[in-house]
């Protein structure tokens, strides 16, 4: 089983691209739990919600891992929970980073927010490109510092799709990626 994670700031194409990848390669797609949580709770999140959101994301991921698909596509993972908790509340429960580091991920596709427009959806809160670039930089810093395999995906929608499909093709074939940002 190869485990692929789409990571990065809001409105950079993670959900769209995860569906594109699944349509092209098959595999199992795990969505972003926090969207389900917010829809279910019908309110903004607070710091006390972070553990429940993280546990929900892990439960969805673990259920998919147990089915052992050839390709597991994660629309997001605990890095998003960790960074959003810090952005919104200035803190994050320590166990979340520990749980994230305890898991194996074969490749992170980190989506750069430059090149695509922000689209509000009632849950997003960073319309300024500078804010999303900060989240992107924090994501890249964490992934590199923790020696996680990462490939940055940027450009317009067509360029993102082509680069992501190429990266996944390399991942599935066992070939090393042709990207300088790969750890």
TORPA-139834 format. One record per residue (C-alpha): x, y, z; residue number from 1. Coordinates in nm, 2 decimals, always signed. Last residue first. Example, Ala and Ser with C-alpha at 12.3 -4.5 7.8 and 13.67 -1.06 7.14 Angstrom:
NODE       px       py       pz     n
NODE    +1.37    -0.11    +0.71     2
NODE    +1.23    -0.45    +0.78     1
***
This chain:
NODE       px       py       pz     n
NODE    +1.32    +1.48    +0.09   183
NODE    +1.17    +1.57    -0.24   182
NODE    +1.19    +1.95    -0.31   181
NODE    +1.42    +1.90    -0.61   180
NODE    +1.16    +1.70    -0.80   179
NODE    +1.21    +1.41    -1.04   178
NODE    +1.06    +1.16    -0.80   177
NODE    +1.24    +0.82    -0.76   176
NODE    +1.08    +0.54    -0.95   175
NODE    +0.87    +0.29    -0.75   174
NODE    +0.60    +0.27    -1.02   173
NODE    +0.33    +0.38    -0.78   172
NODE    +0.52    +0.68    -0.65   171
NODE    +0.63    +0.78    -1.00   170
NODE    +0.28    +0.77    -1.13   169
NODE    +0.17    +0.96    -0.82   168
NODE    +0.42    +1.24    -0.90   167
NODE    +0.31    +1.25    -1.26   166
NODE    -0.05    +1.27    -1.16   165
NODE    +0.03    +1.56    -0.92   164
NODE    +0.23    +1.75    -1.18   163
NODE    -0.03    +1.72    -1.45   162
NODE    -0.32    +1.82    -1.21   161
NODE    -0.13    +2.11    -1.07   160
NODE    -0.04    +2.24    -1.42   159
NODE    -0.40    +2.21    -1.53   158
NODE    -0.52    +2.40    -1.22   157
NODE    -0.27    +2.68    -1.25   156
NODE    +0.08    +2.65    -1.10   155
NODE    +0.20    +2.47    -0.80   154
NODE    +0.27    +2.13    -0.65   153
NODE    +0.55    +2.09    -0.40   152
NODE    +0.68    +1.74    -0.35   151
NODE    +0.73    +1.60    -0.01   150
NODE    +0.88    +1.29    +0.16   149
NODE    +0.90    +1.37    +0.53   148
NODE    +1.23    +1.45    +0.69   147
NODE    +1.08    +1.60    +1.01   146
NODE    +1.23    +1.94    +0.94   145
NODE    +1.13    +1.92    +0.58   144
NODE    +0.77    +1.84    +0.65   143
NODE    +0.75    +2.10    +0.93   142
NODE    +0.91    +2.38    +0.72   141
NODE    +0.69    +2.29    +0.42   140
NODE    +0.38    +2.32    +0.62   139
NODE    +0.48    +2.64    +0.79   138
NODE    +0.57    +2.79    +0.45   137
NODE    +0.23    +2.68    +0.31   136
NODE    +0.05    +2.83    +0.61   135
NODE    +0.24    +3.16    +0.56   134
NODE    +0.15    +3.15    +0.19   133
NODE    -0.22    +3.11    +0.28   132
NODE    -0.20    +3.42    +0.50   131
NODE    -0.01    +3.62    +0.23   130
NODE    -0.28    +3.51    -0.02   129
NODE    -0.55    +3.68    +0.18   128
NODE    -0.87    +3.49    +0.19   127
NODE    -0.78    +3.29    +0.50   126
NODE    -1.10    +3.19    +0.68   125
NODE    -1.25    +2.89    +0.50   124
NODE    -1.56    +2.73    +0.64   123
NODE    -1.84    +2.92    +0.46   122
NODE    -1.72    +2.81    +0.12   121
NODE    -1.49    +3.10    +0.01   120
NODE    -1.28    +3.05    -0.30   119
NODE    -0.92    +3.17    -0.31   118
NODE    -0.78    +3.20    -0.66   117
NODE    -0.51    +2.98    -0.80   116
NODE    -0.15    +3.06    -0.90   115
NODE    +0.00    +3.10    -0.56   114
NODE    -0.15    +2.87    -0.29   113
NODE    +0.13    +2.61    -0.32   112
NODE    +0.00    +2.26    -0.27   111
NODE    +0.22    +2.01    -0.08   110
NODE    +0.19    +1.67    -0.22   109
NODE    +0.31    +1.45    +0.06   108
NODE    +0.45    +1.11    -0.03   107
NODE    +0.50    +0.76    +0.13   106
NODE    +0.34    +0.84    +0.46   105
NODE    +0.43    +0.63    +0.77   104
NODE    +0.27    +0.71    +1.10   103
NODE    +0.44    +0.77    +1.44   102
NODE    +0.52    +1.13    +1.34   101
NODE    +0.16    +1.22    +1.32   100
NODE    +0.07    +1.06    +1.65    99
NODE    +0.35    +1.25    +1.82    98
NODE    +0.24    +1.58    +1.66    97
NODE    -0.12    +1.52    +1.78    96
NODE    +0.00    +1.41    +2.13    95
NODE    +0.13    +1.76    +2.20    94
NODE    -0.21    +1.92    +2.21    93
NODE    -0.19    +2.23    +1.99    92
NODE    -0.14    +2.60    +2.08    91
NODE    -0.19    +2.95    +1.95    90
NODE    -0.57    +2.90    +1.91    89
NODE    -0.64    +2.97    +1.54    88
NODE    -0.29    +2.94    +1.38    87
NODE    -0.16    +2.68    +1.63    86
NODE    -0.47    +2.46    +1.60    85
NODE    -0.46    +2.51    +1.22    84
NODE    -0.10    +2.39    +1.21    83
NODE    -0.16    +2.07    +1.41    82
NODE    -0.49    +1.98    +1.25    81
NODE    -0.34    +2.03    +0.90    80
NODE    -0.04    +1.82    +1.00    79
NODE    -0.29    +1.55    +1.12    78
NODE    -0.39    +1.45    +0.78    77
NODE    -0.54    +1.59    +0.46    76
NODE    -0.72    +1.47    +0.14    75
NODE    -0.56    +1.14    +0.22    74
NODE    -0.52    +0.91    -0.08    73
NODE    -0.45    +0.54    -0.01    72
NODE    -0.32    +0.35    -0.31    71
NODE    -0.31    -0.03    -0.33    70
NODE    -0.59    -0.04    -0.08    69
NODE    -0.52    -0.21    +0.25    68
NODE    -0.87    -0.22    +0.41    67
NODE    -0.71    -0.16    +0.75    66
NODE    -0.55    +0.16    +0.61    65
NODE    -0.90    +0.30    +0.53    64
NODE    -1.03    +0.24    +0.88    63
NODE    -0.71    +0.39    +1.02    62
NODE    -0.75    +0.71    +0.81    61
NODE    -1.11    +0.76    +0.91    60
NODE    -1.02    +0.70    +1.28    59
NODE    -0.72    +0.93    +1.26    58
NODE    -0.93    +1.21    +1.12    57
NODE    -1.19    +1.16    +1.39    56
NODE    -0.92    +1.15    +1.66    55
NODE    -0.78    +1.48    +1.53    54
NODE    -1.13    +1.65    +1.52    53
NODE    -1.20    +1.52    +1.87    52
NODE    -0.86    +1.64    +2.00    51
NODE    -0.91    +1.99    +1.84    50
NODE    -1.26    +2.05    +1.97    49
NODE    -1.15    +2.20    +2.30    48
NODE    -0.96    +2.47    +2.10    47
NODE    -1.29    +2.59    +1.95    46
NODE    -1.46    +2.51    +1.62    45
NODE    -1.72    +2.73    +1.46    44
NODE    -2.08    +2.61    +1.48    43
NODE    -2.31    +2.37    +1.30    42
NODE    -2.18    +2.06    +1.50    41
NODE    -2.24    +1.81    +1.21    40
NODE    -2.13    +2.04    +0.93    39
NODE    -1.83    +2.15    +1.14    38
NODE    -1.73    +1.79    +1.22    37
NODE    -1.78    +1.67    +0.86    36
NODE    -1.55    +1.96    +0.74    35
NODE    -1.30    +1.87    +1.02    34
NODE    -1.28    +1.51    +0.89    33
NODE    -1.11    +1.59    +0.56    32
NODE    -1.18    +1.31    +0.31    31
NODE    -1.01    +0.97    +0.29    30
NODE    -0.98    +0.85    -0.07    29
NODE    -0.93    +0.48    -0.16    28
NODE    -0.75    +0.37    -0.47    27
NODE    -0.82    +0.43    -0.83    26
NODE    -0.54    +0.58    -1.04    25
NODE    -0.70    +0.84    -1.26    24
NODE    -1.03    +0.90    -1.08    23
NODE    -0.85    +0.88    -0.75    22
NODE    -0.59    +1.13    -0.85    21
NODE    -0.86    +1.38    -0.98    20
NODE    -1.06    +1.33    -0.66    19
NODE    -0.75    +1.41    -0.45    18
NODE    -0.69    +1.71    -0.68    17
NODE    -1.03    +1.86    -0.61    16
NODE    -1.00    +1.80    -0.24    15
NODE    -0.65    +1.95    -0.21    14
NODE    -0.70    +2.24    -0.45    13
NODE    -0.53    +2.54    -0.29    12
NODE    -0.84    +2.67    -0.12    11
NODE    -0.71    +2.61    +0.23    10
NODE    -0.34    +2.58    +0.28     9
NODE    -0.12    +2.28    +0.23     8
NODE    -0.13    +1.90    +0.22     7
NODE    -0.24    +1.62    +0.00     6
NODE    -0.12    +1.29    +0.15     5
NODE    -0.03    +0.97    -0.04     4
NODE    +0.00    +0.63    +0.13     3
NODE    +0.12    +0.35    -0.09     2
NODE    +0.00    +0.00    +0.00     1
***
